[in-house]
């Protein structure tokens, strides 16, 4: 094979290197193949449950605290804000899928 | 633009890195069905084949990977490694970014003259190591970093949720670091570093910083994500395939390594010199492709 032809083939391979992940990124959802997506969007189900003074459990919607905290599911900030919005609560528990992730005491 | 030739040693060193990664991955992929990971095709239209088939493919890959490391028939061996990984990914369903990168780089390195140095049986090419296939591999390294960064441009990652969920399960990430003032800058910094490394590797002045940051990024990745010894091995293989690619951007190996290596092909080497087949290719005066004067 002469080098002129080899060069054209290499340009074709380069085009494939660029186009294949671009198509995958544009047309598929996570987990993507062939897109060099190292981060698979977390499919974790985060749940917030409040505990009242009479030991009743109340499901809480993190959207109540507004952005960006409603989308941040680690650390104490989001539970603290839920505590502030619901003074009747004694604690806010965050579940990470089925597992208990943290318990934030209120007040 | 692109030079006609590049130094052979850094490319040969990357061939060895790639071969070693392939050895580890071949062992892992061969053992996979016996560790409870039942093979099943990645796509429904592919036939489901029995486990011994994948064992044979894994062992062929292992043999080819050893040849890649040794530099004996390295180019066909590298192509064999790439094909075996693709077969295992599609047929047995063992897809992963690390395996896909190994397959891609193995196929690409088989286009290069990676057997010109650091080999049991080095081949001598009269016109040096042709640069364009090596530049194609450089482009692949950049493409991986760019798309890895693009894939992280989501609120889920940039808010630190991704790093937090990895960190919770990690054996090595300290729990006290799983706080907003640490995770958000880390998440944004990871994306920025990937984009910087992708571009900065191409420029001589920024290359040392890019190499240092790239190595740091991969070390942090191993430390932060690994939740088991298998994960450490997987991520180390991926890091070696990617950061080993930095060798493709340099003109020579680090001095410490160079000093320990033998000189290039000794004078009076009796092995025949491979000449380009396209002798009609116009050779410039003084270029490395100018044929050497014939004896007598």
Interface residues (C-beta under 8 A of the other chain):
Chain A: X1 X2 X3 X6 X7 X10 X13 X14 X17 X18 X21 X22 X25 X32 X33 X34 X35 X36 X37 X38 X39 X41 X42 X44 X68 X71 X72 X73 X74 X75 X77 X96 X101
Chain B: X42 X95 X97 X100 X101 X104 X108 X111 X130 X132 X133 X136 X139 X140 X143 X144 X147 X148 X150 X151 X152 X154 X155 X156 X157 X159 X160 X161 X162 X164 X165 X168 X178 X179 X180 X183 X276 X277 X278 X280 X281
